[in-house]
């Protein structure tokens, strides 16, 4: 009941104050602006009890509680830091697994490699190096040429293609992607 009386009293006081200000202002362009501001102020006073219902906790917003704040013990801060460190480690491990799976999917879509093993080096949450080990089990027709030409041209071409694919997809330098095909 006391809240209702205070609310009605505040509304009456604001309306009286608004009428007093209106009487003092001359009839010009600024009067319209001041009337709008006073109208918004009256609406705010009328809606004040509804706004108070939606506040989180009135006691936590009080000025008196700000001054009575006490620091948590040092051990509690250290324990919270350890919890955050563990959570950060789990997030980083999850990130590494997701990146590894994504790289494996890229390789499977663009080559016929099997037994793909991917190692990732992260520094400050950024990808620094990717090491890919895979087995090339493709069966190809073998022809014997006794000349001195390089026999691993196809393997080198696949290695270069994989390096180019991974480095361009993740914005890395080609030297940061190592590919080892068996």
Secondary structure, 3 states (H helix, E strand, C coil): CHHHHHHHHHHHHHHHHHHHHHHHCCCCHHHHHHHHHHHHHHHHHHHHHHHHHHCCCCCCCCHHHHHCCCCCCHHHHHHHHHHHHHHHHHHHHHHHHHHHHHHHHHHHHHCCCEEEEEEEEEECCEEEEEEEEEECCCCCCCCCCCCCCCCCHHHHHHHHHHHHHHHHHHCCCHHHEEEEEC
